[in-house]
Amino acid sequence: MNKYIIILIPFIFWGCQKDFNSVVDTPAVNSQVLKITTPDTVIYNPADSLIVVGVQLNSLIGVQSVEANIISSDFTQLNNSPLLLYDTSKSTNIYSNTFPLSRYYPDGTYSVQYSITDINNNTQIVAVHSFVYNNAQHLPPPVISNLVAPDTVTIGTQKVLILVTVQVTDSAGLQDIKSVFFNSYVPPDNHAAPGNPFIMYDNGANGDAVAGDGIYSLIVELPPPPTSVPLGTYTWVFQAVSNEGDTSNVIIHKIVVQ
């Protein structure tokens, strides 16, 4: 559930010219916040470091602009000027924009202050939303487990298809996984296979059953004679790498090709 504070009172603005001689403007907008669309938790991802900042209003009457300020856990305002939010939906009254978060920003609870400027140029904060930011500098590396691969395969007159799967988890989420792969070492001298590394997939294709479930797959093809691979015991070394370059544990699997 989103954690935010919504100010439900009507917008009351006081505004006058700097010489204080003009008549006070009357309120031009009476809008309320319906929903905050900014997430509650954000984990830094170098592949996509943008956070979506958004708010939904019940009415746009008298609204000139909607802005946001992002305050970090050390109470530093991250944006130099108010972040303008845009009504890209044109129908749901959701104003939003993106803002980049750095890996070097501190961990902790951040806040987003949403404000509305009316047609009289009066500005008032209408909601404050908190989210927890993790800069991913102290997260453990990814973990691979549950390798599924045969111990022995026999090459006949037809090519052999080997389905290989491995499960991957990451405390920063699967979006933090850069690649999952294995390297093959060929008998009899255990030299590296020319196709290394063999990339595995979690995309619902390339032998993978379900996209995005953390099970990475690959179908390995062994051709029949005369182009068959050398017979003997192969060593397959499995590993995953995160977007930050952190490497997982290693799983070593021996497979006999006969």
C-alpha positions as a printed NumPy array, in Angstrom:
array([[  0.   ,   0.   ,   0.   ],
       [  1.382,   3.437,  -0.912],
       [  2.479,   5.517,   2.045],
       [  1.619,   9.123,   1.503],
       [  0.037,  12.075,   3.162],
       [ -2.745,  13.76 ,   1.249],
       [ -3.877,  17.238,   2.17 ],
       [ -7.634,  17.042,   1.624],
       [ -8.519,  20.645,   2.403],
       [ -9.365,  22.89 ,  -0.546],
       [ -6.499,  24.86 ,  -1.968],
       [ -6.322,  28.269,  -0.313],
       [ -3.752,  30.594,  -1.813],
       [ -2.558,  33.976,  -0.729],
       [ -0.832,  36.059,  -3.364],
       [ -0.067,  39.66 ,  -3.994],
       [  2.416,  41.819,  -5.809],
       [  5.717,  42.404,  -4.147],
       [  4.775,  46.002,  -3.276],
       [  1.858,  44.546,  -1.211],
       [ -0.541,  47.098,  -2.731],
       [ -2.626,  44.785,  -4.901],
       [ -5.824,  42.979,  -3.988],
       [ -5.346,  39.413,  -2.766],
       [ -6.083,  36.855,  -5.493],
       [ -9.008,  34.518,  -4.968],
       [ -8.405,  30.756,  -5.111],
       [ -8.398,  29.553,  -8.714],
       [ -8.295,  25.797,  -8.148],
       [-10.006,  23.36 ,  -5.791],
       [ -8.451,  20.017,  -6.689],
       [ -7.653,  16.991,  -4.549],
       [ -5.175,  14.123,  -4.894],
       [ -6.754,  10.775,  -5.747],
       [ -3.669,   8.585,  -5.982],
       [  0.118,   8.621,  -5.847],
       [  1.715,   6.553,  -8.628],
       [  5.302,   6.774,  -7.335],
       [  6.531,   3.385,  -5.989],
       [  7.088,   2.653,  -2.296],
       [ 10.468,   0.953,  -2.826],
       [ 13.187,   1.719,  -5.371],
       [ 16.371,  -0.307,  -5.869],
       [ 19.042,   1.24 ,  -8.054],
       [ 19.386,  -0.429, -11.439],
       [ 22.098,   0.88 , -13.797],
       [ 20.143,  -0.45 , -16.753],
       [ 17.225,   1.801, -15.781],
       [ 17.955,   4.333, -13.039],
       [ 14.798,   6.405, -13.587],
       [ 12.044,   6.646, -11.012],
       [  8.544,   7.528, -12.208],
       [  7.105,  10.389, -10.172],
       [  3.35 ,  10.72 , -10.572],
       [  0.132,  11.929,  -8.98 ],
       [ -3.535,  11.693,  -9.999],
       [ -5.899,  14.632,  -9.448],
       [ -9.687,  14.669,  -9.312],
       [ -9.952,  17.894, -11.3  ],
       [ -7.809,  20.053, -13.57 ],
       [ -9.933,  23.169, -13.329],
       [ -7.694,  26.145, -12.632],
       [ -4.505,  24.032, -12.714],
       [ -1.618,  25.742, -14.462],
       [  1.098,  23.219, -13.605],
       [  1.947,  20.325, -11.322],
       [  5.439,  20.012,  -9.865],
       [  7.42 ,  17.741,  -7.56 ],
       [ 10.515,  18.004,  -5.396],
       [ 12.535,  14.914,  -4.45 ],
       [ 14.155,  15.006,  -0.997],
       [ 16.808,  12.396,  -0.145],
       [ 17.29 ,  10.639,   3.195],
       [ 19.876,  13.243,   4.223],
       [ 17.284,  15.991,   3.53 ],
       [ 18.985,  17.188,   0.358],
       [ 16.688,  18.316,  -2.454],
       [ 17.896,  16.343,  -5.476],
       [ 16.287,  18.461,  -8.194],
       [ 17.72 ,  21.935,  -8.724],
       [ 14.353,  23.297,  -9.831],
       [ 10.81 ,  21.936,  -9.447],
       [ 10.293,  18.816, -11.55 ],
       [  7.435,  19.564, -13.92 ],
       [  4.893,  16.752, -14.19 ],
       [  2.908,  16.313, -17.393],
       [ -0.614,  15.089, -18.069],
       [  0.394,  12.588, -20.727],
       [ -2.75 ,  10.51 , -20.224],
       [ -5.111,  13.33 , -21.289],
       [ -7.979,  11.426, -19.683],
       [ -7.058,  10.122, -16.224],
       [ -5.602,  13.376, -14.826],
       [ -2.331,  11.607, -13.968],
       [  0.622,  13.97 , -13.999],
       [  4.009,  12.261, -14.154],
       [  7.648,  12.524, -15.138],
       [ 10.861,  10.584, -14.595],
       [ 13.864,  11.468, -12.465],
       [ 17.287,   9.743, -12.46 ],
       [ 18.585,   8.3  ,  -9.198],
       [ 22.312,   7.834,  -8.705],
       [ 24.001,   4.833,  -7.153],
       [ 25.875,   7.342,  -5.02 ],
       [ 22.751,   8.77 ,  -3.41 ],
       [ 22.417,   7.546,   0.197],
       [ 20.181,   4.668,   1.226],
       [ 17.121,   5.449,   3.275],
       [ 13.665,   6.996,   3.204],
       [ 13.101,   9.639,   0.539],
       [ 10.113,  11.939,   0.119],
       [  8.405,  13.463,  -2.877],
       [  6.553,  16.737,  -2.367],
       [  3.796,  17.353,  -4.903],
       [  2.525,  20.87 ,  -5.512],
       [  0.079,  22.629,  -7.807],
       [  0.451,  26.091,  -9.302],
       [ -2.881,  27.681, -10.231],
       [ -3.696,  30.198, -12.938],
       [ -2.947,  33.025, -10.487],
       [  0.593,  31.646, -10.034],
       [ -0.12 ,  30.557,  -6.464],
       [  1.669,  27.34 ,  -5.455],
       [  0.739,  24.949,  -2.664],
       [  1.95 ,  21.496,  -1.586],
       [ -0.908,  19.009,  -2.022],
       [  0.682,  15.678,  -1.04 ],
       [  3.862,  14.142,   0.329],
       [  4.884,  10.581,  -0.515],
       [  7.701,   8.533,   1.042],
       [  9.657,   5.724,  -0.579],
       [ 12.628,   3.628,   0.496],
       [ 15.698,   3.857,  -1.731],
       [ 18.429,   1.218,  -1.926],
       [ 21.493,   2.262,  -3.919],
       [ 22.469,  -1.42 ,  -4.426],
       [ 25.995,  -0.876,  -3.176],
       [ 25.536,  -3.242,  -0.259],
       [ 23.351,  -5.915,  -1.812],
       [ 24.635,  -9.498,  -2.044],
       [ 25.483, -10.882,  -5.502],
       [ 23.011, -13.024,  -7.46 ],
       [ 22.636, -16.704,  -6.638],
       [ 22.212, -19.629,  -9.052],
       [ 20.791, -23.003,  -8.039],
       [ 18.69 , -25.971,  -9.154],
       [ 20.695, -26.798, -12.258],
       [ 18.927, -29.273, -14.526],
       [ 21.182, -30.992, -17.078],
       [ 21.843, -34.634, -18.022],
       [ 24.911, -36.479, -16.81 ],
       [ 25.247, -38.527, -20.003],
       [ 24.139, -38.144, -23.613],
       [ 24.607, -40.529, -26.523],
       [ 25.192, -39.286, -30.048],
       [ 23.536, -41.373, -32.737],
       [ 22.609, -40.691, -36.331],
       [ 20.462, -37.68 , -35.414],
       [ 21.455, -34.494, -33.66 ],
       [ 20.943, -34.468, -29.911],
       [ 19.054, -31.619, -28.221],
       [ 19.904, -30.98 , -24.558],
       [ 17.678, -28.674, -22.503],
       [ 19.667, -27.011, -19.714],
       [ 18.028, -24.828, -17.041],
       [ 19.226, -23.032, -13.93 ],
       [ 17.366, -20.92 , -11.382],
       [ 18.605, -17.407, -10.604],
       [ 17.684, -15.116,  -7.721],
       [ 18.817, -11.586,  -6.916],
       [ 17.92 ,  -9.473,  -3.889],
       [ 17.644,  -6.469,  -6.215],
       [ 15.168,  -8.318,  -8.431],
       [ 15.565, -10.149, -11.704],
       [ 15.855,  -6.828, -13.527],
       [ 19.298,  -6.576, -11.923],
       [ 20.537,  -9.673, -13.791],
       [ 22.768,  -8.735, -16.698],
       [ 23.501, -12.246, -17.992],
       [ 23.393, -15.938, -17.122],
       [ 25.755, -18.266, -18.975],
       [ 27.976, -21.3  , -18.88 ],
       [ 31.411, -22.022, -20.296],
       [ 32.134, -25.443, -21.769],
       [ 35.512, -27.178, -21.569],
       [ 36.175, -29.886, -24.158],
       [ 37.878, -33.279, -23.702],
       [ 40.413, -34.694, -23.749],
       [ 42.568, -31.68 , -22.791],
       [ 39.767, -29.576, -21.23 ],
       [ 40.285, -26.624, -23.585],
       [ 37.679, -23.856, -23.772],
       [ 34.952, -24.375, -26.362],
       [ 35.042, -21.806, -29.171],
       [ 31.415, -20.863, -28.499],
       [ 32.026, -19.722, -24.91 ],
       [ 30.175, -18.242, -23.144],
       [ 26.847, -19.915, -23.903],
       [ 24.165, -17.376, -22.965],
       [ 21.016, -18.641, -21.241],
       [ 17.599, -16.97 , -21.491],
       [ 14.539, -16.185, -19.402],
       [ 12.472, -14.787, -22.265],
       [ 10.001, -17.547, -23.092],
       [ 12.1  , -18.534, -26.129],
       [ 15.37 , -20.371, -26.828],
       [ 14.005, -23.343, -24.91 ],
       [ 12.764, -21.242, -21.981],
       [  9.237, -22.156, -20.858],
       [  8.1  , -19.023, -19.003],
       [  9.516, -15.533, -19.411],
       [ 10.541, -13.662, -16.291],
       [ 10.251, -16.529, -13.791],
       [ 13.958, -16.605, -12.896],
       [ 14.595, -19.934, -14.644],
       [ 17.162, -19.429, -17.392],
       [ 17.293, -21.984, -20.194],
       [ 19.2  , -23.01 , -23.287],
       [ 18.907, -25.832, -25.807],
       [ 22.328, -27.247, -26.646],
       [ 22.593, -28.99 , -30.004],
       [ 25.095, -31.834, -30.574],
       [ 25.337, -32.716, -34.262],
       [ 25.661, -36.336, -35.461],
       [ 28.778, -37.699, -37.231],
       [ 30.743, -36.74 , -39.201],
       [ 30.502, -33.224, -37.69 ],
       [ 29.928, -34.522, -34.179],
       [ 31.707, -33.04 , -31.184],
       [ 34.563, -34.952, -29.513],
       [ 33.465, -37.747, -27.216],
       [ 34.387, -37.73 , -23.553],
       [ 33.643, -35.83 , -20.349],
       [ 32.816, -32.146, -20.697],
       [ 32.95 , -29.602, -17.883],
       [ 30.243, -26.937, -17.842],
       [ 30.705, -23.955, -15.522],
       [ 27.557, -21.906, -14.791],
       [ 27.423, -18.367, -13.423],
       [ 25.32 , -15.173, -13.38 ],
       [ 26.405, -11.525, -13.448],
       [ 24.456,  -8.519, -12.141],
       [ 24.231,  -5.117, -13.802],
       [ 26.77 ,  -3.858, -11.271],
       [ 29.238,  -6.56 , -12.327],
       [ 28.779,  -8.705,  -9.22 ],
       [ 29.221, -12.402, -10.016],
       [ 27.205, -15.235,  -8.523],
       [ 28.349, -18.513,  -7.092],
       [ 29.624, -21.091,  -9.596],
       [ 28.015, -24.435, -10.417],
       [ 30.268, -27.007, -12.104],
       [ 28.598, -29.842, -13.995],
       [ 30.237, -32.837, -15.682],
       [ 28.508, -34.344, -18.716],
       [ 29.665, -37.435, -20.578],
       [ 29.143, -37.422, -24.366],
       [ 29.412, -40.938, -25.786]])
